[in-house]
Amino acid sequence: MQGQARAPAAGTVLNALANRRGAAFAIDAYVEATVELGDPGPVAVAVVGEPDADTTLVERCVALTTAAYGDGEGGRVTTESDVPLAAGLKSSSAAANATVLATLAALDVPVHDSSTSPASTDDAGAGDARESAVTREDAARLGVRAAREAGVTVTGAFDDASASMLGGVTVTDNDADALLAHEPVDWDVLVWTPPARAYSADADVARCERLANLADFVLETALDGRYAEAMTVNGFAFCAALDFPTDPLLAALPEADGVSLSGTGPSVTAIGTADRLAAVEARWHEREGTTWMTTTQNEGARVA
């Protein structure tokens, strides 16, 4: 019983810490998970290149998925990533999505792109879940539930999870795990990641909540399809709230269409066209850390 899947990382349009509404977009960088299942029992996890990584989230993803759609199988999971951990690029959401999809594949449970009445795994028993269609939104919600139980997220991060699972850009209500908007986008994306790491669960939520009125404006702007403007306002606001410098954002303007702190940092993402972002890339290369060019990704997470 083996399955393999990969899920893309993502950048931020609206951080959900202020008003529990968020928006994110998938990028062309991935976390891959291979799941091998056997008899009921514990789950062993290996993170390639990160021997000391906390594996609680991945363990919970397997446990919840096998409880809902299998018989509590245990086994082994190996994850491999070209997304830096704790960098604000949604590596946790990507890992959760890849693990859930790989576990469903190992259980031979089909996943559908959409459903008129998505199943919930919170209250249904395993037998009921097996008889329900599993959509990719369902799978993302299962990973979000695992993230909450693992204590690696404050909001549940359905914005990040949905962007990674569905591709394109998504706008969400994270309190209800509801999708408010979803559409494909075609942007070049420049990413700067400094050496430092930042964990979402450690963010100062109280400071971020002071931005609630501004976050409501960013939400309206995003729902109006003005994603670049929304993310730039979000970026400067959350740099202030989370105590990150705004210099990298200013260095991206005016060439970038939009620029923001990604998640709770420390990465910064800029969107636009590759030719105009080249000037930003040259400036960011002068900073300590890693700068790389990629694109948006519209397919989302997929079973390999």
N, C-alpha and C positions, 0 to 999 in steps of 0.2 A: 504494500500500500504506500505508494510514493507519489508526491505531487511537487510541482515547481511553478513558481509565479514570480513576476516582477512588477514593481509599482514605482511610478515616478515621484521625484521630489517636487517641491512647490515653492513659490514665492508668495508674498503677502500683498494684498490690496487693502484690506482692512483687518486690523488686529481685533480679535473678539473680546479682549480683556476688559474693555470699557463698558460695552453694552450687551455683550453676549451675542452679537451679530458679527459675522466675519465674512471675508472674501479672500480667495486665493486662486492661483493659477499654476497648472502643472508645467514642469520644465523637463527637458530631455536629459535627465540624470536619474539613476535607478538604484533601488534596493531589491535584491533578489533573494528569495527564500526557497529552500528545498526541505520538504517535510517527509519523513519516513515514519509510518505509524505501525504499531503492533498491538499487543495485548493492552488492556487497561493498566495504567500506571503513570509514573512521572514522565516529565518531558525534559530532555537534555538539550541545551541550546549552545551552539558555538557561533560566535561572531568573528568572521575572518578579519584578521588584522587588529582586533580589539579584544584581547583575551580577558580584560577586566571589565568589560561592558556589563551593565545591568540588564539581565535577560528576563526580568519579571513580566514585561509587556508581552513578549513573544510567547512565554509560557502560558499566560492568561488567554492569549488569542487561540492557541491550540486547545486549551482546556474548554473554553466556552464553545468553540466550534464543534469539537467532538461530543460535548454534552448535548448540544442542540441537534446535530445532524449525524451523529455516530453513536458509539457505545462507550464513550469515555476513554478512547484509546490513548495510550502514551506513545513515546517514541523519541525521535531525534529531529532537531531543526538546525540547519546551517543557513546563516544569512551572510550575504556579501554585498558590499555597497561601494558605489563611487560618489556617495553623498557624505560629506563630513558630518560627524555626529555633533549634536548640541550646538549647531551653527545657525539655527533659525530657518533651515531649509526643509523642514517637515520630515526629517529622516525617521522619526518615530511613527508618524502616520503612514509613511511608505512601508516601513517594516511591518506594521500591523496589517496593512492591506495585503501585502505580498504573502504574509504568513497565513492569513485567513483564506485567501484564494488557493494557496498551495495545499492547505489542509482539506478544503472542500474537494480539490482535485484528487487528493489521496483517498478520500472517502467516496470518490466517484459520484459526487453531487454536482449536477449541472448548475451553472450560474447564468442568468439571463440579464440582458441589458436593461430591461424595464418591466414594470408590472403595474397594473391598475390598482392593486391593493397589496403593497409590500407587506411581507410577513414580519412580525416582531418576534425576536427570540427572548425578550425579557420575561414574558409571562407564559409562553407556550412551552409545553413539554417536548421532549425529544421526538416522540411519535408524531405530534402535531407538526413540528418543524420539518420533519422528513417529507411530509405530504405537501408542504407548501413550496411554491416557486421561490428560489433564492435569487434575488436581484443583486446587482452590484451595489446598489444603495444599501440593501440589507447587509451585505458583507461589510461595507464601510461602517455601518452602525454597530456591527458586532465588534470591530476593531476599536471603535470609540468607547464602547462599554468596557472593553479590556483595558483601555488606557485609563479610564476613570478608576477602575478597580486596582490598577497597578500604581496609581498615584502619580502618573507622569504628566498629567494635564490638569489645568484649572477649569477650562471651559468645556472640555470634552473634545475640542478641536474637530468638530464635524466639518468646519470650513476647509481645514487642511486635508482631512481624510477624504472628503468628497471630491476635491480638486485632484488629488492623487488617484483616486479610484476611477473617476469619470473622465478625467482629462479636461482641457480647456480651463475656463474660469468659472468658479461657482460662488454664489452668495448664499449664506445660510443663516438660519436661526439656530444657534447652538444649544439654547435651552430646550428646544423641541426636537433637535436633530432633524430639522426640516430644510429642504432645498428651496430657496426663494428664487434663484435664477441660475441658469447654466447655459453657456454657449462656447463654441470654439473661438479661438483667437490665433492670430498669426503674427507673433512678435519675435524679434531677436531679443535676447536677454543677456545682460552682462551681470556677472556675480563677483562680488569682492567678499572674501572671507578672511578676517584677521585671525591670528593664532589663538586668541582667547576662545573659551567656550561659555555658553550661557544655557541654563536649563529652564524650560518654561515653568516648571513647578516652583521655581525660586523667584519668579517675577513679583514685583511689588504691585499687587492687584489694587490696593487702595489708591495708589497714585494714578494708576491707569483709569480707574473708575471716575476720577475727576474730569476725564476727557469725554464723558458720556454724551454731552450735547454735541461736541465736535464729531464724535463717532457717528452720531445719528445723521449729521450732514454728510459725512463720508459714505455712509450706507446709502442715502438717497442718491448721491452722485454715482455710486457704483450701479445701483438699480436702474439708473438712467443710461447706463452703458458707457459712462465717462470714466473708464477704469484708470487711465493714466493720471488724470487729475486727482482722483480719489486716493490713489496710492501715494502721491506726493504729499498731499495734506496729511495722510496717515503717517508717513515717514517722519516728517518734522515733529509732529505731535508726540509720537511714541519714542522718538529719540530723547525728547525732553523728559517724558515720564519715566523712562527706563534708564536714564542717565548715560546715553550714548552720544558721542559727538555728531554734530550735523555737518561737519566739514566734508565727509565723503559724499553726502547728498548734494551739497552746494557744488562740489567738483563735477558732478554729473550734469549740471544745468549750464546752458539751455539745450545742450545736444540731446539729452534723453527726453523722451516723451513723458516718462514717469519714473520716479525713483523712490524707494522706500527702505527703511529698516525691514528686514524679513523676519516675521514672527517676533520673538523676544530677543532677537539678535544672536550673535553680533554681525551676521552677514547683511550686506546691502545688495539689493537687486535694482537694476535699471532696465527699462524696456524702450524699444524704439526700432531703428533700422541699423544694420551692422555697420554701414559706412559712417553714420553719425556717432554711433557708440564707440567707434575706434578711437576717437579723441578722448572719450571718458576712460577707455581702457588704458591709454597711455598715462593718464593722470593717476589712476588707481594702481598701476604697476609700481609707482613710486612709493606706495605705502607698503608697510610690512604685512605679509599675508599672501593669499592666493587670489589671482584675478583670472576669470575664465569666461568665455563666450559660449552661449548655448541658444536654444530656441524654446518656444512654448511647445507643449505636447498635448495633442487632442484625443488620443486613443485611451488614455488612462491605464489602469492596471490590467494585466492580462496573464492568464495561465500560459506557461511556456509550452 
